[in-house]
């Protein structure tokens, strides 16, 4: 199973970080990896993400888990379990006003071994996403 992950400690209140992560229209203002996000980031809602790594390509997703100030999961893919991408966001307070932000994406399904061959190395994108979120959250303080 192919996956990518990033973790970073952010010196900001968890509520501020959560607010940034759940503001779909605000993503282009702080996240250099995202062109735009349409839809609503809330439990059960659908959204579409347009990334700089794949210009012009839309990634339709659904928010399948949503725990305010703790984490959420976005998932999408090909029906019938053929291919699925699941992105998990987690916020964990780690003392003295710091919060550990982690993001992980896993690809699964019957067609995953074939389809993941065409997915480029997204690790630099994940690292940049985390760094951008840290910079935005700490700057707002």
N, CA, C and O atoms as CSV, one atom per row, in Angstrom:
chain,resi,resn,atom,element,x,y,z
A,1,UNK,N,N,0.855,-1.173,0.000
A,1,UNK,CA,C,0.000,0.000,0.000
A,1,UNK,C,C,0.902,1.239,0.000
A,1,UNK,O,O,1.809,1.350,0.825
A,2,UNK,N,N,0.654,2.150,-0.911
A,2,UNK,CA,C,1.433,3.377,-1.004
A,2,UNK,C,C,0.828,4.418,-0.070
A,2,UNK,O,O,-0.392,4.535,0.047
A,3,UNK,N,N,1.716,5.182,0.603
A,3,UNK,CA,C,1.216,6.224,1.495
A,3,UNK,C,C,2.248,7.337,1.601
A,3,UNK,O,O,3.421,7.167,1.270
A,4,UNK,N,N,1.769,8.477,2.071
A,4,UNK,CA,C,2.601,9.650,2.331
A,4,UNK,C,C,2.147,10.231,3.661
A,4,UNK,O,O,0.981,10.106,4.036
A,5,UNK,N,N,3.079,10.872,4.379
A,5,UNK,CA,C,2.722,11.438,5.682
A,5,UNK,C,C,3.628,12.610,6.010
A,5,UNK,O,O,4.757,12.702,5.530
A,6,UNK,N,N,3.109,13.500,6.837
A,6,UNK,CA,C,3.890,14.628,7.345
A,6,UNK,C,C,3.418,14.932,8.755
A,6,UNK,O,O,2.234,14.810,9.067
A,7,UNK,N,N,4.356,15.330,9.601
A,7,UNK,CA,C,4.061,15.715,10.981
A,7,UNK,C,C,4.894,16.943,11.309
A,7,UNK,O,O,6.063,17.037,10.934
A,8,UNK,N,N,4.266,17.897,12.024
A,8,UNK,CA,C,4.976,19.112,12.409
A,8,UNK,C,C,4.357,19.643,13.700
A,8,UNK,O,O,3.159,19.486,13.930
A,9,UNK,N,N,5.168,20.264,14.527
A,9,UNK,CA,C,4.660,20.881,15.753
A,9,UNK,C,C,4.387,22.358,15.461
A,9,UNK,O,O,5.233,23.075,14.928
A,10,UNK,N,N,3.182,22.783,15.827
A,10,UNK,CA,C,2.742,24.160,15.579
A,10,UNK,C,C,2.505,24.845,16.919
A,10,UNK,O,O,1.820,24.305,17.787
A,11,UNK,N,N,3.072,26.029,17.081
A,11,UNK,CA,C,2.894,26.797,18.319
A,11,UNK,C,C,1.704,27.743,18.113
A,11,UNK,O,O,1.870,28.922,17.800
A,12,UNK,N,N,0.520,27.196,18.296
A,12,UNK,CA,C,-0.723,27.963,18.138
A,12,UNK,C,C,-1.846,27.175,18.800
A,12,UNK,O,O,-1.742,25.960,18.963
A,13,UNK,N,N,-2.916,27.860,19.179
A,13,UNK,CA,C,-4.060,27.146,19.761
A,13,UNK,C,C,-4.675,26.173,18.756
A,13,UNK,O,O,-4.767,26.464,17.563
A,14,UNK,N,N,-5.089,25.030,19.258
A,14,UNK,CA,C,-5.681,24.012,18.390
A,14,UNK,C,C,-6.897,24.567,17.640
A,14,UNK,O,O,-7.138,24.199,16.490
A,15,UNK,N,N,-7.655,25.443,18.283
A,15,UNK,CA,C,-8.851,26.021,17.644
A,15,UNK,C,C,-8.472,26.856,16.417
A,15,UNK,O,O,-9.192,26.850,15.418
A,16,UNK,N,N,-7.354,27.568,16.488
A,16,UNK,CA,C,-6.911,28.369,15.345
A,16,UNK,C,C,-6.505,27.464,14.177
A,16,UNK,O,O,-6.863,27.719,13.027
A,17,UNK,N,N,-5.760,26.415,14.487
A,17,UNK,CA,C,-5.322,25.485,13.441
A,17,UNK,C,C,-6.533,24.820,12.797
A,17,UNK,O,O,-6.599,24.687,11.575
A,18,UNK,N,N,-7.488,24.404,13.621
A,18,UNK,CA,C,-8.697,23.759,13.114
A,18,UNK,C,C,-9.479,24.708,12.204
A,18,UNK,O,O,-9.982,24.302,11.157
A,19,UNK,N,N,-9.573,25.947,12.605
A,19,UNK,CA,C,-10.289,26.946,11.806
A,19,UNK,C,C,-9.648,27.112,10.424
A,19,UNK,O,O,-10.352,27.230,9.422
A,20,UNK,N,N,-8.344,27.119,10.376
A,20,UNK,CA,C,-7.632,27.239,9.094
A,20,UNK,C,C,-7.881,25.998,8.244
A,20,UNK,O,O,-8.160,26.112,7.050
A,21,UNK,N,N,-7.784,24.815,8.846
A,21,UNK,CA,C,-7.959,23.560,8.109
A,21,UNK,C,C,-9.364,23.357,7.567
A,21,UNK,O,O,-9.546,22.665,6.565
A,22,UNK,N,N,-10.352,23.945,8.209
A,22,UNK,CA,C,-11.742,23.698,7.807
A,22,UNK,C,C,-12.351,24.845,7.006
A,22,UNK,O,O,-13.551,24.835,6.732
A,23,UNK,N,N,-11.552,25.818,6.634
A,23,UNK,CA,C,-12.004,26.938,5.800
A,23,UNK,C,C,-11.633,26.643,4.349
A,23,UNK,O,O,-10.551,27.016,3.895
A,24,UNK,N,N,-12.521,25.981,3.629
A,24,UNK,CA,C,-12.241,25.539,2.259
A,24,UNK,C,C,-11.821,26.685,1.347
A,24,UNK,O,O,-10.835,26.564,0.621
A,25,UNK,N,N,-12.541,27.775,1.372
A,25,UNK,CA,C,-12.227,28.876,0.455
A,25,UNK,C,C,-10.913,29.566,0.806
A,25,UNK,O,O,-10.340,30.251,-0.041
A,26,UNK,N,N,-10.425,29.406,2.028
A,26,UNK,CA,C,-9.192,30.051,2.447
A,26,UNK,C,C,-7.916,29.325,2.055
A,26,UNK,O,O,-6.835,29.904,2.152
A,27,UNK,N,N,-8.006,28.079,1.615
A,27,UNK,CA,C,-6.807,27.297,1.322
A,27,UNK,C,C,-5.805,28.005,0.403
A,27,UNK,O,O,-4.616,28.009,0.721
A,28,UNK,N,N,-6.218,28.596,-0.707
A,28,UNK,CA,C,-5.225,29.232,-1.590
A,28,UNK,C,C,-4.475,30.391,-0.931
A,28,UNK,O,O,-3.385,30.744,-1.381
A,29,UNK,N,N,-5.028,30.983,0.114
A,29,UNK,CA,C,-4.368,32.121,0.757
A,29,UNK,C,C,-3.196,31.702,1.643
A,29,UNK,O,O,-2.350,32.532,1.973
A,30,UNK,N,N,-3.133,30.426,2.033
A,30,UNK,CA,C,-2.044,29.986,2.907
A,30,UNK,C,C,-1.324,28.744,2.415
A,30,UNK,O,O,-0.183,28.497,2.804
A,31,UNK,N,N,-1.971,27.960,1.567
A,31,UNK,CA,C,-1.416,26.669,1.175
A,31,UNK,C,C,-0.871,26.723,-0.253
A,31,UNK,O,O,-1.638,26.781,-1.214
A,32,UNK,N,N,0.429,26.703,-0.383
A,32,UNK,CA,C,1.061,26.812,-1.704
A,32,UNK,C,C,0.910,25.551,-2.546
A,32,UNK,O,O,1.300,25.550,-3.713
A,33,UNK,N,N,0.355,24.483,-1.988
A,33,UNK,CA,C,0.183,23.237,-2.739
A,33,UNK,C,C,-1.211,23.100,-3.353
A,33,UNK,O,O,-1.454,22.197,-4.154
A,34,UNK,N,N,-2.124,23.998,-2.978
A,34,UNK,CA,C,-3.527,23.892,-3.398
A,34,UNK,C,C,-3.934,25.100,-4.236
A,34,UNK,O,O,-3.712,26.245,-3.843
A,35,UNK,N,N,-4.536,24.830,-5.404
A,35,UNK,CA,C,-5.070,25.920,-6.231
A,35,UNK,C,C,-6.379,26.441,-5.648
A,35,UNK,O,O,-6.583,27.648,-5.516
A,36,UNK,N,N,-7.278,25.485,-5.295
A,36,UNK,CA,C,-8.548,25.865,-4.677
A,36,UNK,C,C,-9.247,24.628,-4.123
A,36,UNK,O,O,-8.956,23.493,-4.500
A,37,UNK,N,N,-10.177,24.896,-3.214
A,37,UNK,CA,C,-11.022,23.852,-2.645
A,37,UNK,C,C,-12.452,24.373,-2.729
A,37,UNK,O,O,-12.747,25.475,-2.265
A,38,UNK,N,N,-13.336,23.578,-3.322
A,38,UNK,CA,C,-14.746,23.948,-3.382
A,38,UNK,C,C,-15.536,22.974,-2.523
A,38,UNK,O,O,-15.131,21.829,-2.325
A,39,UNK,N,N,-16.659,23.443,-2.020
A,39,UNK,CA,C,-17.481,22.607,-1.163
A,39,UNK,C,C,-17.295,22.997,0.290
A,39,UNK,O,O,-16.738,24.049,0.602
A,40,UNK,N,N,-17.766,22.142,1.163
A,40,UNK,CA,C,-17.756,22.428,2.591
A,40,UNK,C,C,-16.985,21.355,3.333
A,40,UNK,O,O,-17.167,20.162,3.089
A,41,UNK,N,N,-16.118,21.790,4.247
A,41,UNK,CA,C,-15.344,20.850,5.059
A,41,UNK,C,C,-16.093,20.653,6.373
A,41,UNK,O,O,-15.865,21.358,7.356
A,42,UNK,N,N,-16.987,19.679,6.356
A,42,UNK,CA,C,-17.806,19.314,7.507
A,42,UNK,C,C,-18.238,17.860,7.318
A,42,UNK,O,O,-18.224,17.346,6.199
A,43,UNK,N,N,-18.618,17.203,8.404
A,43,UNK,CA,C,-18.958,15.784,8.330
A,43,UNK,C,C,-20.002,15.497,7.241
A,43,UNK,O,O,-21.036,16.160,7.160
A,44,UNK,N,N,-19.704,14.499,6.413
A,44,UNK,CA,C,-20.627,14.048,5.380
A,44,UNK,C,C,-20.656,14.913,4.135
A,44,UNK,O,O,-21.309,14.556,3.155
A,45,UNK,N,N,-19.972,16.029,4.152
A,45,UNK,CA,C,-20.008,16.960,3.017
A,45,UNK,C,C,-19.018,16.543,1.932
A,45,UNK,O,O,-18.028,15.855,2.182
A,46,UNK,N,N,-19.331,16.991,0.717
A,46,UNK,CA,C,-18.463,16.733,-0.429
A,46,UNK,C,C,-17.656,17.979,-0.735
A,46,UNK,O,O,-18.130,19.104,-0.579
A,47,UNK,N,N,-16.437,17.757,-1.170
A,47,UNK,CA,C,-15.586,18.858,-1.575
A,47,UNK,C,C,-14.746,18.405,-2.760
A,47,UNK,O,O,-14.612,17.210,-3.023
A,48,UNK,N,N,-14.188,19.368,-3.463
A,48,UNK,CA,C,-13.316,19.080,-4.584
A,48,UNK,C,C,-12.030,19.868,-4.383
A,48,UNK,O,O,-12.054,21.073,-4.129
A,49,UNK,N,N,-10.911,19.171,-4.500
A,49,UNK,CA,C,-9.608,19.792,-4.298
A,49,UNK,C,C,-8.878,19.847,-5.638
A,49,UNK,O,O,-8.819,18.866,-6.379
A,50,UNK,N,N,-8.328,21.015,-5.923
A,50,UNK,CA,C,-7.516,21.240,-7.122
A,50,UNK,C,C,-6.108,21.554,-6.625
A,50,UNK,O,O,-5.905,22.534,-5.908
A,51,UNK,N,N,-5.132,20.723,-7.007
A,51,UNK,CA,C,-3.775,20.882,-6.492
A,51,UNK,C,C,-2.830,21.436,-7.549
A,51,UNK,O,O,-3.082,21.327,-8.749
A,52,UNK,N,N,-1.761,22.018,-7.091
A,52,UNK,CA,C,-0.718,22.513,-8.003
A,52,UNK,C,C,0.086,21.351,-8.582
A,52,UNK,O,O,0.653,21.482,-9.667
A,53,UNK,N,N,0.148,20.220,-7.882
A,53,UNK,CA,C,0.881,19.045,-8.356
A,53,UNK,C,C,0.213,18.425,-9.588
A,53,UNK,O,O,0.880,17.798,-10.411
A,54,UNK,N,N,-1.104,18.602,-9.711
A,54,UNK,CA,C,-1.871,18.080,-10.855
A,54,UNK,C,C,-2.768,19.179,-11.404
A,54,UNK,O,O,-3.986,19.118,-11.242
A,55,UNK,N,N,-2.181,20.191,-12.056
A,55,UNK,CA,C,-2.962,21.336,-12.538
A,55,UNK,C,C,-4.136,20.913,-13.432
A,55,UNK,O,O,-4.005,20.063,-14.313
A,56,UNK,N,N,-5.284,21.539,-13.167
A,56,UNK,CA,C,-6.475,21.271,-13.966
A,56,UNK,C,C,-7.216,20.004,-13.597
A,56,UNK,O,O,-8.296,19.753,-14.133
A,57,UNK,N,N,-6.681,19.207,-12.708
A,57,UNK,CA,C,-7.328,17.962,-12.314
A,57,UNK,C,C,-8.092,18.168,-11.012
A,57,UNK,O,O,-7.583,18.778,-10.071
A,58,UNK,N,N,-9.305,17.659,-10.969
A,58,UNK,CA,C,-10.155,17.781,-9.789
A,58,UNK,C,C,-10.156,16.471,-9.012
A,58,UNK,O,O,-10.224,15.390,-9.597
A,59,UNK,N,N,-10.079,16.578,-7.685
A,59,UNK,CA,C,-10.135,15.405,-6.823
A,59,UNK,C,C,-11.391,15.497,-5.961
A,59,UNK,O,O,-11.392,16.201,-4.950
A,60,UNK,N,N,-12.470,14.791,-6.347
A,60,UNK,CA,C,-13.696,14.821,-5.541
A,60,UNK,C,C,-13.537,13.941,-4.299
A,60,UNK,O,O,-13.086,12.798,-4.384
A,61,UNK,N,N,-13.914,14.493,-3.157
A,61,UNK,CA,C,-13.748,13.807,-1.883
A,61,UNK,C,C,-14.982,13.985,-1.017
A,61,UNK,O,O,-15.828,14.838,-1.284
A,62,UNK,N,N,-15.072,13.175,0.017
A,62,UNK,CA,C,-16.119,13.337,1.011
A,62,UNK,C,C,-15.477,13.309,2.397
A,62,UNK,O,O,-14.550,12.542,2.656
A,63,UNK,N,N,-15.987,14.155,3.270
A,63,UNK,CA,C,-15.493,14.190,4.649
A,63,UNK,C,C,-16.196,13.049,5.387
A,63,UNK,O,O,-17.384,13.137,5.699
A,64,UNK,N,N,-15.446,11.976,5.661
A,64,UNK,CA,C,-16.048,10.779,6.249
A,64,UNK,C,C,-15.927,10.713,7.770
A,64,UNK,O,O,-16.647,9.952,8.417
A,65,UNK,N,N,-15.030,11.501,8.339
A,65,UNK,CA,C,-14.922,11.622,9.798
A,65,UNK,C,C,-14.617,13.083,10.105
A,65,UNK,O,O,-13.933,13.762,9.340
A,66,UNK,N,N,-15.133,13.552,11.232
A,66,UNK,CA,C,-14.976,14.972,11.568
A,66,UNK,C,C,-15.143,15.151,13.067
A,66,UNK,O,O,-16.260,15.093,13.581
A,67,UNK,N,N,-14.042,15.367,13.769
A,67,UNK,CA,C,-14.058,15.636,15.207
A,67,UNK,C,C,-13.438,17.010,15.420
A,67,UNK,O,O,-12.215,17.139,15.363
A,68,UNK,N,N,-14.245,18.041,15.665
A,68,UNK,CA,C,-13.707,19.393,15.809
A,68,UNK,C,C,-12.512,19.462,16.768
A,68,UNK,O,O,-12.523,18.893,17.859
A,69,UNK,N,N,-11.493,20.177,16.317
A,69,UNK,CA,C,-10.252,20.406,17.056
A,69,UNK,C,C,-9.433,19.147,17.311
A,69,UNK,O,O,-8.467,19.184,18.073
A,70,UNK,N,N,-9.806,18.035,16.686
A,70,UNK,CA,C,-9.068,16.776,16.873
A,70,UNK,C,C,-8.618,16.167,15.554
A,70,UNK,O,O,-7.464,15.759,15.423
A,71,UNK,N,N,-9.517,16.102,14.573
A,71,UNK,CA,C,-9.126,15.497,13.305
A,71,UNK,C,C,-10.289,15.270,12.369
A,71,UNK,O,O,-11.457,15.450,12.713
A,72,UNK,N,N,-9.914,14.867,11.166
A,72,UNK,CA,C,-10.918,14.574,10.149
A,72,UNK,C,C,-10.302,13.655,9.110
A,72,UNK,O,O,-9.084,13.494,9.036
A,73,UNK,N,N,-11.178,13.053,8.307
A,73,UNK,CA,C,-10.748,12.169,7.230
A,73,UNK,C,C,-11.472,12.576,5.960
A,73,UNK,O,O,-12.689,12.760,5.949
A,74,UNK,N,N,-10.695,12.715,4.883
A,74,UNK,CA,C,-11.252,12.956,3.549
A,74,UNK,C,C,-10.980,11.701,2.732
A,74,UNK,O,O,-9.871,11.168,2.767
A,75,UNK,N,N,-11.982,11.222,1.998
A,75,UNK,CA,C,-11.801,10.007,1.213
A,75,UNK,C,C,-12.442,10.153,-0.160
A,75,UNK,O,O,-13.435,10.860,-0.328
A,76,UNK,N,N,-11.863,9.484,-1.123
A,76,UNK,CA,C,-12.402,9.482,-2.475
A,76,UNK,C,C,-11.749,8.380,-3.281
A,76,UNK,O,O,-10.787,7.755,-2.834
A,77,UNK,N,N,-12.274,8.147,-4.469
A,77,UNK,CA,C,-11.678,7.122,-5.323
A,77,UNK,C,C,-12.661,6.565,-6.310
A,77,UNK,O,O,-13.635,7.217,-6.687
A,78,UNK,N,N,-12.390,5.343,-6.725
A,78,UNK,CA,C,-13.208,4.640,-7.711
A,78,UNK,C,C,-14.166,3.720,-6.957
A,78,UNK,O,O,-13.750,3.021,-6.032
A,79,UNK,N,N,-15.466,3.711,-7.346
A,79,UNK,CA,C,-16.454,2.885,-6.634
A,79,UNK,C,C,-16.106,1.393,-6.600
A,79,UNK,O,O,-15.205,0.924,-7.297
A,80,UNK,N,N,-16.834,0.688,-5.785
A,80,UNK,CA,C,-16.737,-0.764,-5.615
A,80,UNK,C,C,-15.418,-1.215,-5.004
A,80,UNK,O,O,-15.023,-2.371,-5.158
A,81,UNK,N,N,-14.742,-0.313,-4.318
A,81,UNK,CA,C,-13.487,-0.672,-3.670
A,81,UNK,C,C,-12.326,-0.881,-4.617
A,81,UNK,O,O,-11.309,-1.460,-4.236
A,82,UNK,N,N,-12.466,-0.413,-5.855
A,82,UNK,CA,C,-11.388,-0.600,-6.826
A,82,UNK,C,C,-10.153,0.227,-6.490
A,82,UNK,O,O,-9.024,-0.243,-6.637
A,83,UNK,N,N,-10.372,1.470,-6.035
A,83,UNK,CA,C,-9.268,2.332,-5.659
A,83,UNK,C,C,-9.794,3.384,-4.704
A,83,UNK,O,O,-10.862,3.959,-4.915
A,84,UNK,N,N,-9.027,3.628,-3.648
A,84,UNK,CA,C,-9.462,4.603,-2.648
A,84,UNK,C,C,-8.251,5.330,-2.083
A,84,UNK,O,O,-7.225,4.729,-1.766
A,85,UNK,N,N,-8.406,6.634,-1.970
A,85,UNK,CA,C,-7.418,7.455,-1.287
A,85,UNK,C,C,-8.062,7.982,-0.016
A,85,UNK,O,O,-9.167,8.522,-0.060
A,86,UNK,N,N,-7.392,7.832,1.103
A,86,UNK,CA,C,-7.922,8.274,2.388
A,86,UNK,C,C,-6.883,9.170,3.050
A,86,UNK,O,O,-5.774,8.733,3.358
A,87,UNK,N,N,-7.257,10.433,3.264
A,87,UNK,CA,C,-6.358,11.394,3.905
A,87,UNK,C,C,-6.868,11.673,5.309
A,87,UNK,O,O,-8.013,12.086,5.495
A,88,UNK,N,N,-6.010,11.445,6.291
A,88,UNK,CA,C,-6.340,11.643,7.692
A,88,UNK,C,C,-5.557,12.828,8.240
A,88,UNK,O,O,-4.337,12.902,8.087
A,89,UNK,N,N,-6.262,13.749,8.877
A,89,UNK,CA,C,-5.660,14.900,9.538
A,89,UNK,C,C,-5.858,14.707,11.038
A,89,UNK,O,O,-6.947,14.337,11.476
A,90,UNK,N,N,-4.822,14.954,11.821
A,90,UNK,CA,C,-4.943,14.830,13.282
A,90,UNK,C,C,-4.243,15.999,13.962
A,90,UNK,O,O,-3.170,16.432,13.541
A,91,UNK,N,N,-4.874,16.502,15.024
A,91,UNK,CA,C,-4.317,17.565,15.856
A,91,UNK,C,C,-4.215,17.019,17.276
A,91,UNK,O,O,-5.213,16.594,17.857
A,92,UNK,N,N,-2.997,17.033,17.833
A,92,UNK,CA,C,-2.764,16.484,19.154
A,92,UNK,C,C,-2.017,17.504,20.008
A,92,UNK,O,O,-0.851,17.793,19.739
A,93,UNK,N,N,-2.672,18.058,21.040
A,93,UNK,CA,C,-1.953,18.969,21.932
A,93,UNK,C,C,-0.745,18.253,22.540
A,93,UNK,O,O,-0.838,17.098,22.955
A,94,UNK,N,N,0.388,18.957,22.585
A,94,UNK,CA,C,1.598,18.310,23.113
A,94,UNK,C,C,2.316,19.187,24.128
A,94,UNK,O,O,3.537,19.109,24.268
A,95,UNK,N,N,1.561,20.023,24.839
A,95,UNK,CA,C,2.111,20.789,25.945
A,95,UNK,C,C,2.610,22.168,25.579
A,95,UNK,O,O,3.018,22.418,24.444
A,96,UNK,N,N,2.572,23.058,26.551
A,96,UNK,CA,C,3.088,24.433,26.431
A,96,UNK,C,C,2.527,25.181,25.231
A,96,UNK,O,O,3.234,25.980,24.617
A,97,UNK,N,N,1.270,24.934,24.891
A,97,UNK,CA,C,0.646,25.656,23.785
A,97,UNK,C,C,0.980,25.118,22.411
A,97,UNK,O,O,0.583,25.714,21.410
A,98,UNK,N,N,1.703,24.003,22.330
A,98,UNK,CA,C,2.055,23.395,21.050
A,98,UNK,C,C,1.032,22.341,20.658
A,98,UNK,O,O,0.401,21.710,21.506
A,99,UNK,N,N,0.885,22.169,19.349
A,99,UNK,CA,C,-0.013,21.152,18.804
A,99,UNK,C,C,0.749,20.390,17.727
A,99,UNK,O,O,1.379,20.986,16.854
A,100,UNK,N,N,0.683,19.072,17.802
A,100,UNK,CA,C,1.278,18.265,16.739
A,100,UNK,C,C,0.230,18.071,15.657
A,100,UNK,O,O,-0.848,17.534,15.909
A,101,UNK,N,N,0.555,18.512,14.453
A,101,UNK,CA,C,-0.303,18.307,13.288
A,101,UNK,C,C,0.272,17.141,12.499
A,101,UNK,O,O,1.467,17.108,12.207
A,102,UNK,N,N,-0.577,16.195,12.159
A,102,UNK,CA,C,-0.141,15.100,11.291
A,102,UNK,C,C,-1.168,14.884,10.198
A,102,UNK,O,O,-2.373,15.045,10.391
A,103,UNK,N,N,-0.642,14.514,9.052
A,103,UNK,CA,C,-1.473,14.265,7.870
A,103,UNK,C,C,-0.913,13.022,7.195
A,103,UNK,O,O,0.296,12.908,6.996
A,104,UNK,N,N,-1.786,12.102,6.847
A,104,UNK,CA,C,-1.366,10.861,6.192
A,104,UNK,C,C,-2.369,10.519,5.106
A,104,UNK,O,O,-3.578,10.633,5.305
A,105,UNK,N,N,-1.861,10.100,3.962
A,105,UNK,CA,C,-2.740,9.628,2.886
A,105,UNK,C,C,-2.313,8.223,2.509
A,105,UNK,O,O,-1.136,7.947,2.277
A,106,UNK,N,N,-3.310,7.334,2.454
A,106,UNK,CA,C,-3.073,5.950,2.071
A,106,UNK,C,C,-3.937,5.619,0.870
A,106,UNK,O,O,-5.080,6.064,0.763
A,107,UNK,N,N,-3.375,4.836,-0.022
A,107,UNK,CA,C,-4.090,4.402,-1.214
A,107,UNK,C,C,-4.322,2.901,-1.101
A,107,UNK,O,O,-3.404,2.143,-0.788
A,108,UNK,N,N,-5.559,2.479,-1.358
A,108,UNK,CA,C,-5.911,1.070,-1.211
A,108,UNK,C,C,-6.901,0.667,-2.307
A,108,UNK,O,O,-7.333,1.493,-3.111
A,109,UNK,N,N,-7.241,-0.604,-2.317
A,109,UNK,CA,C,-8.212,-1.132,-3.271
A,109,UNK,C,C,-7.566,-2.102,-4.251
A,109,UNK,O,O,-6.342,-2.198,-4.347
A,110,UNK,N,N,-8.413,-2.815,-4.971
A,110,UNK,CA,C,-7.937,-3.839,-5.902
A,110,UNK,C,C,-7.005,-3.280,-6.966
A,110,UNK,O,O,-6.044,-3.938,-7.365
A,111,UNK,N,N,-7.289,-2.070,-7.425
A,111,UNK,CA,C,-6.482,-1.481,-8.493
A,111,UNK,C,C,-5.313,-0.640,-7.964
A,111,UNK,O,O,-4.547,-0.085,-8.752
A,112,UNK,N,N,-5.174,-0.545,-6.664
A,112,UNK,CA,C,-4.122,0.295,-6.082
A,112,UNK,C,C,-2.721,-0.073,-6.562
A,112,UNK,O,O,-1.947,0.827,-6.888
A,113,UNK,N,N,-2.359,-1.355,-6.619
A,113,UNK,CA,C,-1.000,-1.663,-7.078
A,113,UNK,C,C,-0.709,-1.118,-8.480
A,113,UNK,O,O,0.410,-0.684,-8.758
A,114,UNK,N,N,-1.691,-1.138,-9.343
A,114,UNK,CA,C,-1.516,-0.631,-10.708
A,114,UNK,C,C,-1.557,0.898,-10.741
A,114,UNK,O,O,-0.678,1.528,-11.328
A,115,UNK,N,N,-2.568,1.493,-10.117
A,115,UNK,CA,C,-2.754,2.944,-10.194
A,115,UNK,C,C,-1.715,3.737,-9.416
A,115,UNK,O,O,-1.366,4.846,-9.818
A,116,UNK,N,N,-1.218,3.199,-8.322
A,116,UNK,CA,C,-0.248,3.965,-7.531
A,116,UNK,C,C,1.102,4.077,-8.235
A,116,UNK,O,O,1.918,4.916,-7.854
A,117,UNK,N,N,1.353,3.268,-9.235
A,117,UNK,CA,C,2.596,3.404,-10.008
A,117,UNK,C,C,2.684,4.754,-10.699
A,117,UNK,O,O,3.776,5.279,-10.915
A,118,UNK,N,N,1.526,5.317,-11.047
A,118,UNK,CA,C,1.516,6.596,-11.760
A,118,UNK,C,C,1.467,7.805,-10.811
A,118,UNK,O,O,1.516,8.947,-11.267
A,119,UNK,N,N,1.373,7.562,-9.505
A,119,UNK,CA,C,1.350,8.658,-8.539
A,119,UNK,C,C,2.799,9.065,-8.253
A,119,UNK,O,O,3.606,8.241,-7.824
A,120,UNK,N,N,3.120,10.332,-8.492
A,120,UNK,CA,C,4.498,10.769,-8.231
A,120,UNK,C,C,4.800,10.801,-6.734
A,120,UNK,O,O,3.914,10.584,-5.907
A,121,UNK,N,N,6.044,11.073,-6.402
A,121,UNK,CA,C,6.438,11.208,-5.007
A,121,UNK,C,C,5.787,12.469,-4.442
A,121,UNK,O,O,6.183,13.583,-4.787
A,122,UNK,N,N,4.803,12.296,-3.587
A,122,UNK,CA,C,4.076,13.417,-3.009
A,122,UNK,C,C,4.658,13.870,-1.669
A,122,UNK,O,O,4.120,14.784,-1.044
A,123,UNK,N,N,5.740,13.248,-1.221
A,123,UNK,CA,C,6.288,13.618,0.080
A,123,UNK,C,C,6.648,15.103,0.162
A,123,UNK,O,O,6.329,15.740,1.166
A,124,UNK,N,N,7.307,15.687,-0.863
A,124,UNK,CA,C,7.589,17.124,-0.782
A,124,UNK,C,C,6.317,17.980,-0.664
A,124,UNK,O,O,6.330,19.013,0.005
A,125,UNK,N,N,5.244,17.564,-1.298
A,125,UNK,CA,C,3.968,18.283,-1.226
A,125,UNK,C,C,3.409,18.194,0.196
A,125,UNK,O,O,2.911,19.186,0.727
A,126,UNK,N,N,3.487,17.037,0.801
A,126,UNK,CA,C,2.991,16.858,2.170
A,126,UNK,C,C,3.805,17.698,3.149
A,126,UNK,O,O,3.250,18.341,4.039
A,127,UNK,N,N,5.124,17.686,2.976
A,127,UNK,CA,C,5.979,18.481,3.853
A,127,UNK,C,C,5.668,19.970,3.702
A,127,UNK,O,O,5.647,20.702,4.691
A,128,UNK,N,N,5.427,20.421,2.467
A,128,UNK,CA,C,5.126,21.837,2.231
A,128,UNK,C,C,3.767,22.215,2.817
A,128,UNK,O,O,3.625,23.295,3.390
A,129,UNK,N,N,2.769,21.342,2.683
A,129,UNK,CA,C,1.443,21.568,3.261
A,129,UNK,C,C,1.591,21.829,4.757
A,129,UNK,O,O,1.048,22.803,5.280
A,130,UNK,N,N,2.332,20.950,5.447
A,130,UNK,CA,C,2.513,21.089,6.896
A,130,UNK,C,C,3.244,22.387,7.239
A,130,UNK,O,O,2.864,23.085,8.179
A,131,UNK,N,N,4.285,22.706,6.481
A,131,UNK,CA,C,5.048,23.938,6.732
A,131,UNK,C,C,4.186,25.176,6.499
A,131,UNK,O,O,4.269,26.143,7.255
A,132,UNK,N,N,3.360,25.147,5.452
A,132,UNK,CA,C,2.467,26.275,5.162
A,132,UNK,C,C,1.438,26.465,6.272
A,132,UNK,O,O,1.155,27.593,6.676
A,133,UNK,N,N,0.876,25.356,6.766
A,133,UNK,CA,C,-0.102,25.436,7.853
A,133,UNK,C,C,0.554,26.005,9.112
A,133,UNK,O,O,-0.034,26.854,9.783
A,134,UNK,N,N,1.739,25.557,9.432
A,134,UNK,CA,C,2.479,26.056,10.589
A,134,UNK,C,C,2.713,27.573,10.466
A,134,UNK,O,O,2.463,28.328,11.406
A,135,UNK,N,N,3.192,27.997,9.304
A,135,UNK,CA,C,3.485,29.415,9.087
A,135,UNK,C,C,2.220,30.251,9.244
A,135,UNK,O,O,2.255,31.313,9.866
A,136,UNK,N,N,1.116,29.790,8.695
A,136,UNK,CA,C,-0.137,30.558,8.779
A,136,UNK,C,C,-0.651,30.621,10.211
A,136,UNK,O,O,-1.015,31.693,10.693
A,137,UNK,N,N,-0.681,29.489,10.886
A,137,UNK,CA,C,-1.221,29.443,12.248
A,137,UNK,C,C,-0.371,30.254,13.215
A,137,UNK,O,O,-0.907,30.946,14.081
A,138,UNK,N,N,0.926,30.178,13.079
A,138,UNK,CA,C,1.813,30.921,13.988
A,138,UNK,C,C,1.835,32.413,13.667
A,138,UNK,O,O,2.026,33.235,14.563
A,139,UNK,N,N,1.644,32.763,12.412
A,139,UNK,CA,C,1.607,34.178,12.004
A,139,UNK,C,C,0.360,34.885,12.534
A,139,UNK,O,O,0.406,36.070,12.862
A,140,UNK,N,N,-0.752,34.154,12.617
A,140,UNK,CA,C,-2.011,34.763,13.064
A,140,UNK,C,C,-1.996,35.086,14.548
A,140,UNK,O,O,-2.843,35.843,15.023
A,141,UNK,N,N,-1.058,34.530,15.281
A,141,UNK,CA,C,-1.009,34.739,16.731
A,141,UNK,C,C,-0.497,36.065,17.049
A,141,UNK,O,O,-0.385,36.419,18.223
